[in-house]
Amino acid sequence: EEIEAQRARMRLFEDLVNIPEDKLETFISEHDDELDEMFFQLASLTLQATKDPQAREAVNHRIQQGLIFSSYGQKIQAQEAELQAAVESLGKVGADLSREDILKLLVEAPSDDRVVALVNLIRPALDYSFFMLLAEQIDSAEGDKQELLTALRERILDLTQQIDKLQEARVARAASLLKSIIEAQDLDQTLQSALPLIDDLFISILQANIQAAKEGNDQERLLKLETI
């Protein structure tokens, strides 16, 4: 299903590249739901594979227009701006970032998007000790400040759960993809189709499976994994 979705996005990207300029915004509006993360990942891979400078410039121009006019692109641009601002705010604190510093940055965040960006950047630091510190701040606060801190705690908890679930889903997806590749009759064709879905996490899972095959002395599986 993922490979078929990928092919559909590739056909859509070809249409985006070839559609006349005066119909571009309408085209993007009509296909807005399909111009998603997978679409722009495939578009980026196509750009990288385009060798002719003139064609490369044309492809890049259409990708940028897709980002400007699509809902996904606008969302990404807003997130990138907040992420950059979050990185800068962390940089101002310095390398010795304490839990108190983290809490201060989250409390003073000017928007929910900034909170989201910060939580994504510092997820490992949002541990039991951090939430104990936040609980102490809530207990010692009063009125509006207590309500603000309580709402912030709920938001951070929600975001960390989302991040953890997303990571679990990514691991499951990568493991499922590896399984489908291992079981494929045409390994080369399957790998070629799956390339846009292969990332650092997939490689990590592949390496873990190689190590497990070595330890289990499963030579047949090891050969297949090393070929992949």
VOGU-345679 format. One line per field, with one value per atom (N, C-alpha, C): x, y, z; atom name; residue in three letters. Coordinates in Angstrom, 2 decimals, padded with zeros to 5 digits. Example, Ala and Ser with C-alpha at 12.3 -4.5 7.8 and 13.67 -1.06 7.14 Angstrom:
<gufis>
c1: (013.19,012.30,013.20,012.85,013.67,012.90)
c2: (-005.69,-004.50,-003.30,-002.25,-001.06,000.03)
c3: (007.80,007.80,007.80,007.08,007.14,007.87)
atomo: (N,CA,C,N,CA,C)
residuo: (ala,ala,ala,ser,ser,ser)
</gufis>
This chain:
<gufis>
c1: (000.83,000.00,000.87,001.95,002.85,003.51,003.91,004.57,003.60,002.33,001.34,001.05,001.01,000.82,001.99,003.17,004.36,004.26,003.81,003.67,002.64,001.55,000.51,001.07,001.90,002.51,003.49,004.19,005.12,004.37,003.24,002.43,001.92,001.52,001.05,002.16,003.37,004.50,004.81,004.73,004.93,003.91,002.67,001.63,001.95,002.43,002.78,003.89,004.87,005.99,005.54,004.60,004.23,003.04,002.30,001.09,001.47,000.70,001.00,000.97,001.79,001.94,000.61,-000.23,-001.48,-002.52,-002.27,-003.19,-002.60,-001.41,-000.68,-001.39,-001.79,-002.41,-003.71,-004.49,-005.73,-005.43,-004.41,-004.01,-003.60,-002.80,-002.35,-003.53,-004.46,-005.64,-006.49,-006.64,-007.46,-006.82,-005.50,-004.78,-004.10,-004.60,-003.93,-003.71,-004.70,-004.59,-003.49,-003.21,-002.22,-000.79,-000.69,000.64,001.11,001.54,001.87,003.36,003.71,005.12,005.73,005.01,005.54,005.75,004.80,004.91,006.20,006.47,007.64,008.95,008.89,010.07,010.44,009.43,009.66,010.11,009.53,009.93,011.39,011.82,013.21,014.16,013.76,014.58,014.67,013.56,013.57,014.51,014.48,015.37,016.83,017.15,018.53,018.99,018.04,018.39,018.41,017.95,017.91,019.28,019.92,021.29,021.36,020.43,020.46,020.17,021.06,020.89,019.58,019.21,017.99,016.75,016.74,015.62,015.58,016.76,016.84,016.26,016.56,016.04,014.52,013.99,012.54,011.85,012.44,011.87,011.89,013.00,013.12,012.11,011.91,010.96,009.55,009.17,007.84,007.70,008.76,008.73,008.51,009.24,009.11,007.71,007.13,005.76,004.78,005.03,004.19,004.23,005.41,005.56,004.89,004.95,004.37,002.84,002.24,000.79,000.03,000.69,-000.01,-000.12,-001.14,-001.32,-000.16,000.30,001.43,002.67,002.94,004.11,004.08,002.91,002.77,002.94,002.42,002.58,004.06,004.75,006.17,006.99,006.68,007.40,007.20,005.98,005.70,006.43,006.43,007.12,008.62,009.17,010.61,011.00,010.15,010.43,010.43,009.46,009.39,010.53,010.89,011.99,013.30,013.51,014.72,014.75,013.59,013.51,013.77,013.27,013.49,014.97,015.62,017.05,017.84,017.47,018.16,017.95,016.75,016.48,017.27,017.41,018.22,019.69,020.12,021.52,021.89,020.95,021.23,021.45,020.79,020.97,022.35,022.81,024.14,024.08,025.26,025.36,024.88,025.09,024.71,023.24,022.38,020.94,020.35,019.82,019.22,017.72,017.11,015.66,014.94,015.51,014.93,014.96,016.05,016.16,015.10,014.95,013.97,012.56,012.24,010.91,010.67,011.67,011.55,011.26,011.97,011.76,010.35,009.87,008.52,007.45,007.65,006.68,006.62,007.78,007.86,007.64,007.38,007.16,006.02,006.23,005.21,004.02,004.12,003.03,003.08,001.97,001.93,002.92,003.09,004.06,005.47,005.79,007.11,007.23,006.17,006.17,006.40,005.69,005.84,007.28,007.86,009.25,010.22,010.05,010.94,010.83,009.61,009.41,010.05,009.92,010.55,012.07,012.63,014.08,014.65,013.89,014.45,013.66,013.00,012.19,012.92,014.18,014.85,014.99,015.03,015.19,013.88,012.77,011.47,011.16,011.88,011.82,011.06,011.14,010.43,010.84,012.13,012.62,012.08,011.96,011.40,009.95,009.17,007.75,007.57,008.50,008.47,008.71,009.66,009.93,008.71,008.08,006.89,005.75,005.61,004.57,004.80,006.05,006.39,006.02,006.30,005.97,004.45,003.71,002.25,001.73,002.26,001.80,002.07,003.17,003.54,002.91,002.31,001.70,000.25,-000.30,-001.69,-002.39,-003.72,-004.54,-004.21,-004.08,-003.86,-002.56,-001.53,-000.24,-000.34,-001.08,-001.25,-002.02,-003.04,-003.81,-002.93,-002.10,-001.20,-000.23,000.37,001.34,000.68,-000.54,-001.27,-001.59,-002.05,-002.35,-001.08,000.03,001.30,001.73,001.56,001.91,001.10,-000.20,-001.04,-000.61,-000.24,000.19,001.50,002.44,003.73,003.56,002.72,002.44,001.84,000.90,000.26,001.28,002.14,003.15,004.17,004.62,005.61,005.00,003.72,003.05,002.93,002.61,002.53,003.88,004.94,006.28,006.66,006.39,006.74,005.95,004.65,003.83,004.28,004.65,005.13,006.41,007.30,008.55,008.28,007.34,006.97,006.40,005.57,004.98,006.05,007.02,008.11,008.93,009.18,009.92,009.14,007.83,007.00,006.93,006.82,006.75,008.05,009.18,010.48,010.69,010.27,010.40,009.52,008.31,007.39,007.94,008.54,009.13,010.28,011.12,012.24,011.73,010.69,010.10,009.60,008.92,008.39,009.51,010.61,011.76,012.43,012.59,013.20,012.41,011.08,010.20,009.94,010.42,010.14,010.82,010.13,010.71,011.70,011.36,012.26,012.87,014.02,014.63,015.01,015.63,016.09,014.92,013.85,012.69,012.01,011.90,011.26,012.08,013.39,014.27,014.18,014.16,014.08,012.80,011.70,010.42,010.38,011.11,011.07,012.06,012.94,014.01,013.54,012.44,012.02,011.62,011.34,010.92,012.08,013.27,014.43,015.15,015.29,015.93,016.90,017.42,018.39,017.80,016.52,015.88,015.82,015.47,015.43,016.80,017.84,019.21,019.58,019.17,019.46,018.80,017.54,016.82,017.44,017.86,018.55,019.83,020.61,021.86,021.60,020.54,020.19,019.80,019.09,018.71,019.92,020.87,022.11,022.86,022.95,023.64,022.94,021.60,020.83,021.02,021.08,021.29,022.68,023.67,025.03,025.06,024.43,024.42,023.65,022.61,021.83,022.37,023.45,024.09,023.09,022.21,021.23,021.85,022.60,023.39,022.52,021.41,020.54,019.95,019.45,018.88,019.98,021.14,022.26,022.66,022.73,023.10,022.09,020.81,019.75,019.84,020.03,020.12,021.34,022.46,023.67,023.54,022.81,022.54,021.69,020.69,019.83,020.67)
c2: (-001.21,000.00,001.26,001.23,002.38,002.62,001.54,001.67,002.21,001.75,002.26,003.74,004.13,005.54,006.37,005.81,006.49,006.72,005.70,005.82,006.88,006.93,007.94,009.35,009.51,010.81,011.19,010.21,010.49,010.96,010.33,010.76,012.19,012.46,013.81,014.83,014.46,015.38,015.66,014.65,014.85,015.84,015.72,016.66,018.07,018.18,019.50,020.16,019.39,019.92,020.39,019.67,019.93,020.86,021.14,021.96,023.41,024.08,025.48,026.38,027.41,028.32,028.93,029.29,029.98,029.05,027.75,026.80,026.19,026.64,026.00,026.13,027.34,027.54,026.75,026.71,025.93,024.45,023.97,022.57,022.21,023.07,022.82,022.83,023.75,023.83,022.56,022.05,020.86,019.60,019.58,018.39,018.64,019.62,020.05,018.90,018.03,016.92,015.93,015.84,014.88,015.44,016.75,017.38,017.31,016.12,015.84,015.54,015.00,014.72,013.77,012.69,011.74,012.40,013.26,013.94,014.76,015.55,016.42,015.65,014.52,013.65,013.12,012.65,012.13,013.25,014.43,015.57,015.91,015.86,016.15,015.11,013.84,012.78,012.96,013.36,013.61,014.75,015.79,016.93,016.50,015.69,015.22,014.38,013.64,012.75,013.46,014.70,015.45,016.07,015.64,016.07,017.34,017.46,018.62,019.90,020.90,022.12,022.85,022.94,023.67,022.93,021.62,020.82,020.85,020.82,020.85,022.16,023.25,024.55,024.59,024.00,023.98,023.13,021.98,021.09,021.78,022.39,023.08,024.23,024.94,026.05,025.56,024.42,023.89,023.35,022.77,022.31,023.49,024.58,025.76,026.36,026.35,026.85,025.95,024.64,023.70,023.97,024.28,024.59,025.90,026.87,028.19,028.13,027.39,027.45,026.31,025.24,024.11,024.31,023.71,023.79,023.14,022.00,021.31,022.18,022.80,023.65,024.84,025.46,026.61,026.18,025.01,024.48,024.22,023.63,023.33,024.61,025.62,026.89,027.53,027.47,028.03,027.24,025.92,025.08,025.31,025.48,025.72,027.04,028.05,029.35,029.22,028.50,028.31,027.42,026.42,025.54,026.32,027.20,028.02,028.95,029.52,030.40,029.61,028.37,027.53,027.17,026.85,026.54,027.74,028.92,030.15,030.39,030.15,030.36,029.36,028.14,027.15,027.53,028.06,028.47,029.60,030.49,031.61,031.14,030.05,029.51,028.88,028.23,027.62,026.11,025.50,024.04,023.41,024.10,023.55,023.86,023.21,023.46,022.66,023.36,022.68,022.49,021.68,021.50,022.81,023.60,024.92,025.81,025.74,026.52,026.07,024.76,024.20,024.65,024.56,024.96,026.44,027.25,028.69,028.98,028.30,028.49,028.08,026.99,026.52,027.45,027.92,028.85,030.16,030.61,031.90,031.78,030.59,030.40,031.29,032.05,032.99,032.36,031.09,030.44,028.94,028.28,026.83,026.19,026.78,026.26,026.25,027.26,027.30,026.18,025.96,024.85,023.53,023.34,022.11,021.95,023.04,022.99,022.64,023.28,023.02,021.57,021.08,019.70,018.71,018.96,018.08,018.10,019.26,019.39,018.76,018.82,018.41,017.26,016.46,015.36,014.50,014.09,013.24,013.89,015.22,015.93,016.05,015.76,015.88,014.56,014.32,013.06,013.22,012.19,012.20,013.40,013.68,014.80,016.13,016.28,017.52,017.69,016.62,016.73,016.90,016.40,016.65,018.13,018.72,020.15,020.97,020.59,021.30,021.15,019.97,019.75,020.64,020.78,021.66,023.11,023.53,024.90,025.11,024.09,024.20,024.30,023.47,023.46,024.79,025.44,026.69,027.92,027.74,028.87,029.05,030.20,030.49,031.11,031.02,031.72,031.41,032.49,032.34,031.61,031.88,031.24,029.73,029.32,027.89,027.24,027.93,027.42,027.31,028.33,028.35,027.17,026.96,025.87,024.50,024.39,023.12,022.80,023.82,023.64,023.30,023.94,023.66,022.21,021.74,020.35,019.39,019.64,018.77,018.78,019.96,020.08,019.34,019.50,018.82,017.31,016.84,015.41,014.88,015.63,015.23,015.16,016.16,016.20,015.07,014.82,013.75,012.39,012.20,010.95,010.81,011.93,011.91,011.56,012.18,011.93,010.47,009.94,008.55,007.58,007.86,007.00,007.07,008.27,008.44,007.65,007.71,006.96,005.46,005.00,003.59,003.19,004.07,003.80,003.77,004.67,004.70,003.42,002.95,001.70,000.53,000.48,-000.60,-000.55,000.67,000.83,000.40,000.79,000.42,-001.09,-001.71,-003.16,-003.89,-003.37,-003.96,-003.83,-002.68,-002.46,-003.44,-003.60,-004.54,-005.96,-006.34,-007.68,-007.88,-006.86,-006.98,-007.07,-006.37,-006.42,-007.80,-008.31,-009.63,-010.71,-010.59,-011.61,-011.40,-010.30,-009.98,-010.97,-011.31,-012.20,-011.44,-010.19,-009.35,-008.30,-008.62,-007.76,-006.39,-006.37,-005.11,-004.16,-004.67,-003.84,-003.33,-004.21,-003.81,-002.75,-002.92,-001.93,-000.59,-000.63,000.61,001.37,000.63,001.26,001.79,001.11,001.47,002.55,002.95,003.90,005.15,005.79,007.01,006.77,005.51,005.19,004.78,004.66,004.20,005.40,005.35,006.45,005.88,006.74,006.30,005.24,005.39,004.42,003.05,003.02,001.75,001.09,001.89,001.35,000.79,001.47,001.00,-000.35,-000.48,-001.74,-002.84,-002.48,-003.44,-003.93,-003.01,-003.39,-004.28,-003.98,-004.79,-006.21,-006.31,-007.63,-008.40,-007.69,-008.34,-008.91,-008.12,-008.58,-009.79,-009.76,-010.88,-012.14,-011.98,-013.13,-013.73,-012.86,-013.34,-014.13,-013.56,-014.22,-015.54,-015.59,-016.81,-017.77,-017.38,-018.20,-018.57,-017.62,-017.82,-017.29,-018.15,-017.72,-017.28,-017.96,-017.60,-016.20,-015.95,-014.62,-013.56,-013.90,-012.96,-012.53,-013.48,-013.17,-012.21,-012.46,-011.61,-010.20,-010.12,-008.82,-008.03,-008.68,-008.00,-007.55,-008.32,-007.92,-006.66,-006.60,-005.41,-004.21)
c3: (000.00,000.00,000.00,000.78,000.84,-000.51,-001.16,-002.46,-003.50,-003.45,-004.39,-004.12,-002.84,-002.49,-003.00,-002.93,-003.43,-004.94,-005.66,-007.12,-007.48,-006.70,-006.94,-006.73,-005.69,-005.44,-006.56,-007.09,-008.18,-009.42,-009.71,-010.86,-010.63,-009.40,-009.07,-009.22,-008.82,-008.94,-010.41,-011.25,-012.69,-013.23,-012.76,-013.19,-012.70,-011.47,-010.92,-011.73,-012.12,-012.89,-014.27,-014.87,-016.26,-016.45,-015.39,-015.56,-015.89,-016.76,-017.10,-015.86,-015.89,-014.75,-014.32,-015.29,-014.96,-014.29,-014.32,-013.69,-012.42,-012.05,-010.95,-009.61,-009.24,-007.93,-007.80,-008.87,-008.86,-008.70,-009.40,-009.31,-007.88,-007.27,-005.90,-004.94,-005.14,-004.28,-004.40,-005.62,-005.85,-005.26,-005.19,-004.71,-003.36,-002.63,-001.40,-000.41,-000.26,000.70,000.31,-000.99,-001.47,-001.42,-001.29,-001.21,000.24,000.63,002.02,002.18,003.32,003.61,002.59,002.26,001.29,-000.06,-000.46,-001.75,-001.82,-000.80,-000.85,-000.64,000.04,000.13,-001.25,-001.98,-003.33,-004.27,-004.10,-004.92,-004.69,-003.43,-003.10,-003.71,-003.65,-004.26,-005.77,-006.38,-007.83,-008.17,-007.36,-007.57,-007.49,-006.49,-006.33,-007.51,-008.11,-009.22,-010.57,-010.61,-011.87,-012.14,-013.21,-013.50,-014.35,-015.30,-016.20,-015.41,-015.44,-014.64,-014.91,-016.18,-016.53,-016.00,-016.19,-015.69,-014.17,-013.56,-012.10,-011.55,-012.23,-011.80,-011.92,-013.01,-013.22,-012.15,-011.85,-010.83,-009.46,-009.12,-007.84,-007.72,-008.82,-008.83,-008.50,-009.09,-008.84,-007.41,-006.89,-005.50,-004.56,-004.81,-003.96,-004.05,-005.26,-005.40,-004.66,-004.73,-003.99,-002.50,-002.00,-000.57,-000.20,-001.09,-000.82,-000.77,-001.72,-001.88,-001.19,-000.82,-000.19,001.32,001.90,003.36,004.08,003.55,004.18,004.16,003.02,002.89,003.83,003.93,004.84,006.29,006.61,007.97,008.27,007.31,007.49,007.66,006.85,006.96,008.33,008.84,010.17,011.25,011.11,012.09,012.06,010.85,010.73,011.38,011.22,011.84,013.37,013.90,015.36,015.85,015.04,015.42,015.49,014.51,014.50,015.71,016.02,017.20,018.48,018.52,019.70,019.85,018.73,018.75,019.27,018.80,019.24,020.73,021.22,022.65,023.50,023.03,023.74,023.71,022.56,022.41,023.35,023.61,024.50,025.94,026.31,027.66,027.81,026.75,026.79,026.90,026.92,026.91,028.22,029.34,030.65,030.94,030.19,030.29,031.45,032.44,033.59,033.35,034.20,034.10,034.42,035.29,035.60,034.36,033.60,032.37,031.36,031.24,030.30,030.67,031.95,032.40,032.14,032.37,032.14,030.67,029.77,028.34,027.93,028.48,028.14,028.69,029.90,030.51,029.73,029.26,028.56,027.06,026.55,025.11,024.64,023.55,023.09,022.38,022.03,021.30,021.52,021.18,021.28,020.32,019.14,018.17,018.76,019.58,020.21,021.25,021.99,022.95,022.23,021.12,020.32,019.86,019.35,018.85,019.97,021.11,022.25,022.73,022.85,023.31,022.35,021.06,020.07,020.18,020.49,020.58,021.85,022.94,024.24,024.86,024.04,024.58,025.62,025.40,026.40,027.77,027.80,029.08,029.85,029.19,029.85,030.55,031.62,032.34,033.66,034.48,035.77,036.62,036.67,037.49,037.00,035.67,035.13,035.58,035.46,035.83,037.34,038.12,039.57,039.85,039.12,039.26,038.87,037.77,037.31,038.32,038.90,039.92,041.14,041.53,042.67,042.36,041.12,040.70,040.73,040.30,040.29,041.73,042.61,044.01,044.72,044.35,045.03,044.37,043.20,042.48,042.92,042.55,042.88,041.68,041.69,040.72,039.27,038.48,037.04,036.72,037.52,037.26,037.45,038.47,038.72,037.56,037.07,035.94,034.69,034.48,033.32,033.38,034.54,034.70,034.58,035.09,034.99,033.53,032.80,031.38,030.60,030.97,030.31,030.55,031.78,032.09,031.23,031.11,030.30,028.84,028.36,026.96,026.73,027.66,027.52,027.59,028.51,028.61,027.31,026.77,025.51,024.38,024.30,023.23,023.36,024.58,024.77,024.42,024.75,024.40,022.88,022.22,020.76,020.14,020.65,020.13,020.32,021.51,021.81,020.93,020.75,019.90,018.44,018.01,016.64,016.43,017.42,017.33,017.28,018.11,018.10,016.74,016.17,014.86,013.77,013.87,012.90,012.96,014.18,014.35,013.75,014.04,013.51,011.99,011.45,010.00,009.34,009.92,009.36,009.43,010.55,010.69,009.68,009.47,008.49,007.07,006.79,005.46,005.23,006.24,006.12,005.88,006.59,006.43,005.01,004.47,003.10,002.08,002.33,001.41,001.48,002.70,002.87,002.14,002.20,001.62,000.13,-000.43,-001.84,-002.78,-003.85,-004.86,-005.73,-006.05,-006.84,-005.91,-005.35,-004.33,-004.90,-006.07,-006.65,-006.91,-007.51,-007.83,-006.56,-005.57,-004.31,-003.60,-003.58,-002.96,-003.67,-004.99,-005.76,-005.43,-005.33,-005.01,-003.58,-002.69,-001.27,-000.88,-001.78,-001.45,-000.71,-001.14,-000.43,001.03,001.38,002.74,003.63,003.03,003.78,004.41,005.74,006.46,007.50,008.36,009.36,010.30,010.63,011.52,010.86,009.58,008.83,008.85,008.60,008.58,009.96,011.01,012.37,012.63,012.20,012.38,011.52,010.31,009.44,010.11,010.66,011.33,012.54,013.29,014.45,014.02,012.90,012.38,011.88,011.28,010.83,012.03,013.10,014.30,014.91,014.93,015.48,014.65,013.31,012.43,012.64,012.87,013.16,014.46,015.50,016.81,016.78,015.93,015.81,014.76,014.11,013.07,011.96,011.63,010.55,009.26,008.58,007.42,006.25,006.04,004.92,005.11,006.30,006.60,006.58,007.12,007.16,005.75,004.83,003.45,002.82,003.07,002.51,003.09,004.40,005.06,004.60,004.47,004.01,002.56,001.76,000.38,000.35,001.22,001.32,001.72)
atomo: (N,CA,C,N,CA,C,N,CA,C,N,CA,C,N,CA,C,N,CA,C,N,CA,C,N,CA,C,N,CA,C,N,CA,C,N,CA,C,N,CA,C,N,CA,C,N,CA,C,N,CA,C,N,CA,C,N,CA,C,N,CA,C,N,CA,C,N,CA,C,N,CA,C,N,CA,C,N,CA,C,N,CA,C,N,CA,C,N,CA,C,N,CA,C,N,CA,C,N,CA,C,N,CA,C,N,CA,C,N,CA,C,N,CA,C,N,CA,C,N,CA,C,N,CA,C,N,CA,C,N,CA,C,N,CA,C,N,CA,C,N,CA,C,N,CA,C,N,CA,C,N,CA,C,N,CA,C,N,CA,C,N,CA,C,N,CA,C,N,CA,C,N,CA,C,N,CA,C,N,CA,C,N,CA,C,N,CA,C,N,CA,C,N,CA,C,N,CA,C,N,CA,C,N,CA,C,N,CA,C,N,CA,C,N,CA,C,N,CA,C,N,CA,C,N,CA,C,N,CA,C,N,CA,C,N,CA,C,N,CA,C,N,CA,C,N,CA,C,N,CA,C,N,CA,C,N,CA,C,N,CA,C,N,CA,C,N,CA,C,N,CA,C,N,CA,C,N,CA,C,N,CA,C,N,CA,C,N,CA,C,N,CA,C,N,CA,C,N,CA,C,N,CA,C,N,CA,C,N,CA,C,N,CA,C,N,CA,C,N,CA,C,N,CA,C,N,CA,C,N,CA,C,N,CA,C,N,CA,C,N,CA,C,N,CA,C,N,CA,C,N,CA,C,N,CA,C,N,CA,C,N,CA,C,N,CA,C,N,CA,C,N,CA,C,N,CA,C,N,CA,C,N,CA,C,N,CA,C,N,CA,C,N,CA,C,N,CA,C,N,CA,C,N,CA,C,N,CA,C,N,CA,C,N,CA,C,N,CA,C,N,CA,C,N,CA,C,N,CA,C,N,CA,C,N,CA,C,N,CA,C,N,CA,C,N,CA,C,N,CA,C,N,CA,C,N,CA,C,N,CA,C,N,CA,C,N,CA,C,N,CA,C,N,CA,C,N,CA,C,N,CA,C,N,CA,C,N,CA,C,N,CA,C,N,CA,C,N,CA,C,N,CA,C,N,CA,C,N,CA,C,N,CA,C,N,CA,C,N,CA,C,N,CA,C,N,CA,C,N,CA,C,N,CA,C,N,CA,C,N,CA,C,N,CA,C,N,CA,C,N,CA,C,N,CA,C,N,CA,C,N,CA,C,N,CA,C,N,CA,C,N,CA,C,N,CA,C,N,CA,C,N,CA,C,N,CA,C,N,CA,C,N,CA,C,N,CA,C,N,CA,C,N,CA,C,N,CA,C,N,CA,C,N,CA,C,N,CA,C,N,CA,C,N,CA,C,N,CA,C,N,CA,C,N,CA,C,N,CA,C,N,CA,C,N,CA,C,N,CA,C,N,CA,C,N,CA,C,N,CA,C,N,CA,C,N,CA,C,N,CA,C,N,CA,C,N,CA,C,N,CA,C,N,CA,C,N,CA,C,N,CA,C,N,CA,C,N,CA,C,N,CA,C,N,CA,C,N,CA,C,N,CA,C,N,CA,C,N,CA,C,N,CA,C,N,CA,C,N,CA,C,N,CA,C,N,CA,C,N,CA,C,N,CA,C,N,CA,C,N,CA,C,N,CA,C,N,CA,C,N,CA,C,N,CA,C,N,CA,C,N,CA,C,N,CA,C,N,CA,C,N,CA,C,N,CA,C,N,CA,C,N,CA,C,N,CA,C)
residuo: (glu,glu,glu,glu,glu,glu,ile,ile,ile,glu,glu,glu,ala,ala,ala,gln,gln,gln,arg,arg,arg,ala,ala,ala,arg,arg,arg,met,met,met,arg,arg,arg,leu,leu,leu,phe,phe,phe,glu,glu,glu,asp,asp,asp,leu,leu,leu,val,val,val,asn,asn,asn,ile,ile,ile,pro,pro,pro,glu,glu,glu,asp,asp,asp,lys,lys,lys,leu,leu,leu,glu,glu,glu,thr,thr,thr,phe,phe,phe,ile,ile,ile,ser,ser,ser,glu,glu,glu,his,his,his,asp,asp,asp,asp,asp,asp,glu,glu,glu,leu,leu,leu,asp,asp,asp,glu,glu,glu,met,met,met,phe,phe,phe,phe,phe,phe,gln,gln,gln,leu,leu,leu,ala,ala,ala,ser,ser,ser,leu,leu,leu,thr,thr,thr,leu,leu,leu,gln,gln,gln,ala,ala,ala,thr,thr,thr,lys,lys,lys,asp,asp,asp,pro,pro,pro,gln,gln,gln,ala,ala,ala,arg,arg,arg,glu,glu,glu,ala,ala,ala,val,val,val,asn,asn,asn,his,his,his,arg,arg,arg,ile,ile,ile,gln,gln,gln,gln,gln,gln,gly,gly,gly,leu,leu,leu,ile,ile,ile,phe,phe,phe,ser,ser,ser,ser,ser,ser,tyr,tyr,tyr,gly,gly,gly,gln,gln,gln,lys,lys,lys,ile,ile,ile,gln,gln,gln,ala,ala,ala,gln,gln,gln,glu,glu,glu,ala,ala,ala,glu,glu,glu,leu,leu,leu,gln,gln,gln,ala,ala,ala,ala,ala,ala,val,val,val,glu,glu,glu,ser,ser,ser,leu,leu,leu,gly,gly,gly,lys,lys,lys,val,val,val,gly,gly,gly,ala,ala,ala,asp,asp,asp,leu,leu,leu,ser,ser,ser,arg,arg,arg,glu,glu,glu,asp,asp,asp,ile,ile,ile,leu,leu,leu,lys,lys,lys,leu,leu,leu,leu,leu,leu,val,val,val,glu,glu,glu,ala,ala,ala,pro,pro,pro,ser,ser,ser,asp,asp,asp,asp,asp,asp,arg,arg,arg,val,val,val,val,val,val,ala,ala,ala,leu,leu,leu,val,val,val,asn,asn,asn,leu,leu,leu,ile,ile,ile,arg,arg,arg,pro,pro,pro,ala,ala,ala,leu,leu,leu,asp,asp,asp,tyr,tyr,tyr,ser,ser,ser,phe,phe,phe,phe,phe,phe,met,met,met,leu,leu,leu,leu,leu,leu,ala,ala,ala,glu,glu,glu,gln,gln,gln,ile,ile,ile,asp,asp,asp,ser,ser,ser,ala,ala,ala,glu,glu,glu,gly,gly,gly,asp,asp,asp,lys,lys,lys,gln,gln,gln,glu,glu,glu,leu,leu,leu,leu,leu,leu,thr,thr,thr,ala,ala,ala,leu,leu,leu,arg,arg,arg,glu,glu,glu,arg,arg,arg,ile,ile,ile,leu,leu,leu,asp,asp,asp,leu,leu,leu,thr,thr,thr,gln,gln,gln,gln,gln,gln,ile,ile,ile,asp,asp,asp,lys,lys,lys,leu,leu,leu,gln,gln,gln,glu,glu,glu,ala,ala,ala,arg,arg,arg,val,val,val,ala,ala,ala,arg,arg,arg,ala,ala,ala,ala,ala,ala,ser,ser,ser,leu,leu,leu,leu,leu,leu,lys,lys,lys,ser,ser,ser,ile,ile,ile,ile,ile,ile,glu,glu,glu,ala,ala,ala,gln,gln,gln,asp,asp,asp,leu,leu,leu,asp,asp,asp,gln,gln,gln,thr,thr,thr,leu,leu,leu,gln,gln,gln,ser,ser,ser,ala,ala,ala,leu,leu,leu,pro,pro,pro,leu,leu,leu,ile,ile,ile,asp,asp,asp,asp,asp,asp,leu,leu,leu,phe,phe,phe,ile,ile,ile,ser,ser,ser,ile,ile,ile,leu,leu,leu,gln,gln,gln,ala,ala,ala,asn,asn,asn,ile,ile,ile,gln,gln,gln,ala,ala,ala,ala,ala,ala,lys,lys,lys,glu,glu,glu,gly,gly,gly,asn,asn,asn,asp,asp,asp,gln,gln,gln,glu,glu,glu,arg,arg,arg,leu,leu,leu,leu,leu,leu,lys,lys,lys,leu,leu,leu,glu,glu,glu,thr,thr,thr,ile,ile,ile)
</gufis>
